[in-house]
Amino acid sequence: MQYKLVVLDMDGTLLDDNHQVSDKNKEAINKLKSRGINVALASGRPFESIYPYAKELEINTPIIATNGSLVKCPVTKKVYSSTVLPTNFAKEIIEYGMENEYSISLYLNEEVHTFHERMVKVHYDLEKLHAKLIDTIDEEKDIYKIIYSHTAEKIEDAFEILHGKYNKVMYITRSDDIYLDIMHSNVSKGLAIEQLMSMLKISQSEVVVMGNSYNDIAMFHVANLSVAMGNSPQEVKEAADFVSTSNDDDGVAYAIEKYIFGA
């Protein structure tokens, strides 16, 4: 099979637990590009946090940011799609989170806001972004994504309640056991990949995706070949076609060599 697009999740997939791209993963990506295969990054992170990695890896394919809420070119900065949360539902989600003591962060256009001081450090440590500490939302600014943070048990509770109530108007998924992501219902990594496929004039049979968490399952459904990292939850592994080694063991490079180049 001649693949033409490989889409990589970031945290827990392309990046190791120190948020770095290993030398083997870099070499594998360079090999893909040398064979004329497009490489795209798809993450729950905002564009500003993904862009430095795209620049380092010299990836020019549009970036899928904020779980597909934003598709933007890392070279020209052209925005191909941009989908924000309806204000009324965003307010309800924030109010529910406050009432139930979740740590809440908001992804806006080129900004991250949070209601909790602890999350300021989390966003910098993870994304190298300076989150703004707030006590009320700025109603004049669009919200791409709302994040809840808490224990895995509390996140599971919120997922069940909010998904049951809002699944027709919002896309609610877990980017990690301790994070819940809430976006517009018209976005997902999978839908964004379909947009890339249309832009690049390629078919599903020519697409490979790799991920490690629940928000990556939407990618698995639109690709010919889906690979879960060895560090993925069991539900994610079962949704993928194959399971690679972990993100700390060059899982992306291993999968590229084994499943794309047949080494």
For each residue, the residues with C-beta under 8 A, 3 or more apart:
1: 205 206 224 225
2: 206
3: 6 37 206 207 208 224 225 260
4: 36 37 38 200 202 206 207
5: 37 38 39 40 61 193 196 197 200 202 206 207 208
6: 3 32 37 38 39 40 207 208 209 210 256 260
7: 39 40 41 42 64 189 193 196 207 208 209 210 219 223
8: 13 14 39 40 41 42 209 210 211 252
9: 12 13 14 42 43 189 209 210 211 212 213 216 219
10: 13 14 15 41 42 43 45 50 53
11: 15 19 43 44 45 126 175 176 212
12: 9 15 176 212 213 229 231 232 247
13: 8 9 10 210 211 212 216 229 247 251 252
14: 8 9 10 21 25 41 53 210 247 252
15: 10 11 12 18 19 20 21 53 247
16: 19 20 21 22 247 248
17: 247 248
18: 15
19: 11 15 16 126
20: 15 16
21: 14 15 16 25 26 53 56 57
22: 16 25 26 250 253
23: 26 27
24: 27 28 250 253
25: 14 21 22 28 29 250 252 253
26: 21 22 23 29 30 57
27: 23 24 30 31 253
28: 24 25 31 32 250 252 253 256 257
29: 25 26 32 33 39 57 59 252 256
30: 26 27 33 34
31: 27 28 34 35 256 261
32: 6 28 29 35 37 39 256 260
33: 29 30 36 37 39 58 59
34: 30 31
35: 31 32
36: 4 33
37: 3 4 5 6 32 33 260
38: 4 5 6 61 200
39: 5 6 7 8 29 32 33 57 59 61
40: 5 6 7 8 59 61 62 63 64 193 196
41: 7 8 10 14 50 53 54 59 61 63 64
42: 7 8 9 10 63 64 68 189 192 193 209 211 219
43: 9 10 11 49 50 64 65 66 67
44: 11 66 67 145 175 179 181 215
45: 10 11 49 50 65 66 127
46: 49 50 65 66 70 107 110 112 127 129 144
47: 50 51 63 65 66 70 72 110
48: 51 110 129
49: 43 45 46 52 127 128 129
50: 10 41 43 45 46 47 53 54 63 65
51: 47 48 54 55 63 74
52: 49 55 56 128
53: 10 14 15 21 41 50 56 57 59
54: 41 50 51 57 59 60 63 74
55: 51 52 58 74
56: 21 52 53
57: 21 26 29 39 53 54
58: 33 55
59: 29 33 39 40 41 53 54 74
60: 54 73 74 75
61: 5 38 39 40 41 196 200
62: 40 71 72 73 74 80 196 199
63: 40 41 42 47 50 51 54 70 71 72 73 74
64: 7 40 41 42 43 68 70 71 189 192 193 196
65: 43 45 46 47 50 68 69 70 71 72
66: 43 44 45 46 47 69 70 107 144 145 183 187
67: 43 44 145 171 173 175 181 183 187 188 189 215
68: 42 64 65 71 83 183 187 188 189 190 191 192 218
69: 65 66 82 83 84 107 144 145 183 184 187
70: 46 47 63 64 65 66 79 81 82 83 144
71: 62 63 64 65 68 79 80 81 82 192 195 196
72: 47 62 63 65 77 78 79 80
73: 60 62 63 76 77 78 79 80
74: 51 54 55 59 60 62 63 77
75: 60
76: 73
77: 72 73 74
78: 72 73
79: 70 71 72 73 82
80: 62 71 72 73 195 199
81: 70 71 192 195
82: 69 70 71 79 144
83: 68 69 70 144 183 184 186 187
84: 69 142 143 144 184
85: 89 90 93 142 143 144 145 146 170 182 183 184
86: 89 90 169 184
87: 90 91 139 143
88: 91 92
89: 85 86 92 93 166 169 170
90: 85 86 87 93 94 137 143 146
91: 87 88 94 95 137
92: 88 89 95 96
93: 85 89 90 96 97 146 162 166 170 182
94: 90 91 97 98 104 106 137 146
95: 91 92 98 99
96: 92 93 99 100 158 162
97: 93 94 100 102 104 146 148 158
98: 94 95 101 102 104 115
99: 95 96
100: 96 97 154 158
101: 98 150
102: 97 98 148 149 150 154 158 180
103: 114 115 116 118 119 148 149 150
104: 94 97 98 114 115 116 119 146 147 148 149
105: 112 113 114 115 116 119 123 131 146 147 149
106: 94 112 113 114 137 143 145 146 147
107: 46 66 69 111 112 143 144 145 146 147
108: 111 112 113 138 141 142 143 144
109: 141 142 144
110: 46 47 48
111: 107 108 132 141
112: 46 105 106 107 108 123 127 129 130 131 132
113: 105 106 108 131 132 133 134 137 138
114: 103 104 105 106 117 119 120 123 131 132 133 134
115: 98 103 104 105 119 133 134 135
116: 103 104 105 119 120 133 149
117: 114 120 121 133
118: 103 121 122
119: 103 104 105 114 115 116 122 123 131 149
120: 114 116 117 123 124 130 131 133
121: 117 118 124 125
122: 118 119 125 126 149
123: 105 112 114 119 120 126 127 129 130 131
124: 120 121 127 128 129 130 131
125: 121 122
126: 11 19 122 123
127: 45 46 49 112 123 124
128: 49 52 124
129: 46 48 49 112 123 124
130: 112 120 123 124
131: 105 112 113 114 119 120 123 124
132: 111 112 113 114
133: 113 114 115 116 117 120
134: 113 114 115 137 138
135: 115
136:
137: 90 91 94 106 113 134 141 143
138: 108 113 134 141
139: 87
140:
141: 108 109 111 137 138
142: 84 85 108 109
143: 84 85 87 90 106 107 108 137 146
144: 46 66 69 70 82 83 84 85 107 108 109 183
145: 44 66 67 69 85 106 107 181 182 183
146: 85 90 93 94 97 104 105 106 107 143 181 182 183
147: 104 105 106 107 179 180 181 182
148: 97 102 103 104 155 158 179 180 182
149: 102 103 104 105 116 119 122 155 178 179 180
150: 101 102 103 154 155 158 178
151: 154 155 178
152: 155 156 177 178
153: 156 157
154: 100 102 150 151 157 158
155: 148 149 150 151 152 158 159 174 177 178 179 180
156: 152 153 159 160
157: 153 154 160 161
158: 96 97 100 102 148 150 154 155 161 162 180
159: 155 156 162 163 172 174 180
160: 156 157 163 164
161: 157 158 164 165
162: 93 96 158 159 165 166 170 172 180 182
163: 159 160 166 167 172
164: 160 161 167
165: 161 162
166: 89 93 162 163 169 170 172 182
167: 163 164 170 172 185
168: 185
169: 86 89 166 185
170: 85 89 93 162 166 167 182 183 184 185
171: 67 182 183 184 185 186 187 188
172: 159 162 163 166 167 180 181 182 183
173: 67 180 181 188 214 215 218
174: 155 159 177 179 180 181 213 214 215
175: 11 44 67 179 180 181 213 214 215
176: 11 12 179 213
177: 152 155 174 233
178: 149 150 151 152 155
179: 44 147 148 149 155 174 175 176
180: 102 147 148 149 155 158 159 162 172 173 174 175
181: 44 67 145 146 147 172 173 174 175 215
182: 85 93 145 146 147 148 162 166 170 171 172
183: 66 67 68 69 83 85 144 145 146 170 171 172 187 188
184: 69 83 84 85 86 170 171 187
185: 167 168 169 170 171
186: 83 171 191
187: 66 67 68 69 83 171 183 184 191 192
188: 67 68 171 173 183 191 192 215 218
189: 7 9 42 64 67 68 192 193 211 215 216 218 219
190: 68 193 194 218 219 220 221 222
191: 68 186 187 188 194 195 218 222
192: 42 64 68 71 81 187 188 189 195 196
193: 5 7 40 42 64 189 190 196 197 207 209 219 222 223
194: 190 191 197 198 222
195: 71 80 81 191 192 198 199
196: 5 7 40 61 62 64 71 192 193 199 200
197: 5 193 194 200 202 203 204 207 222
198: 194 195 201
199: 62 80 195 196
200: 4 5 38 61 196 197
201: 198
202: 4 5 197 206 207
203: 197 206 207
204: 197 207 222 223 224
205: 1 224
206: 1 2 3 4 5 202 203 224
207: 3 4 5 6 7 193 197 202 203 204 222 223 224 225
208: 3 5 6 7 223 224 225 226 227 259 260
209: 6 7 8 9 42 193 216 219 220 222 223 225 226 227
210: 6 7 8 9 13 14 216 226 227 228 229 244 251 252 255
211: 8 9 13 42 189 215 216 217 219 220 226 227 228 229 232 236 240
212: 9 11 12 13 216 228 229 231 232 236 247
213: 9 12 174 175 176 216 232 233 236
214: 173 174 175 217 233 235 236
215: 44 67 173 174 175 181 188 189 211 218
216: 9 13 189 209 210 211 212 213 219 220 228 236
217: 211 214 220 221 235 236 239
218: 68 173 188 189 190 191 215 221 222
219: 7 9 42 189 190 193 209 211 216 222 223 226
220: 190 209 211 216 217 223 226 228 239 240 241
221: 190 217 218
222: 190 191 193 194 197 204 207 209 218 219
223: 7 193 204 207 208 209 219 220 226
224: 1 3 204 205 206 207 208
225: 1 3 207 208 209 241 242 259
226: 208 209 210 211 219 220 223 239 240 241 242
227: 208 209 210 211 240 241 242 243 244 251 255 259
228: 210 211 212 216 220 232 236 237 239 240 242 243 244
229: 12 13 210 211 212 232 243 244 245 246 247 251 252
230: 243 244 245 246 247 249 251
231: 12 212 246 247 248 251
232: 12 211 212 213 228 229 236 237 240 243
233: 177 213 214 236 237
234: 237 238
235: 214 217 238 239
236: 211 212 213 214 216 217 228 232 233 239 240
237: 228 232 233 234 240 243
238: 234 235
239: 217 220 226 228 235 236
240: 211 220 226 227 228 232 236 237 243
241: 220 225 226 227
242: 225 226 227 228 255 259
243: 227 228 229 230 232 237 240
244: 210 227 228 229 230 251 252 254 255 258
245: 229 230 249 250 251 254
246: 229 230 231 249 251
247: 12 13 14 15 16 17 212 229 230 231 251 252
248: 16 17 231
249: 230 245 246 254
250: 22 24 25 28 245 253 254
251: 13 210 227 229 230 231 244 245 246 247 254 255
252: 8 13 14 25 28 29 210 229 244 247 255 256
253: 22 24 25 27 28 250 256 257
254: 244 245 249 250 251 257 258
255: 210 227 242 244 251 252 258 259 260
256: 6 28 29 31 32 252 253 259 260 261
257: 28 253 254 260 261 263
258: 244 254 255 261 262 263
259: 208 225 227 242 255 256 262
260: 3 6 32 37 208 255 256 257
261: 31 256 257 258
262: 258 259
263: 257 258
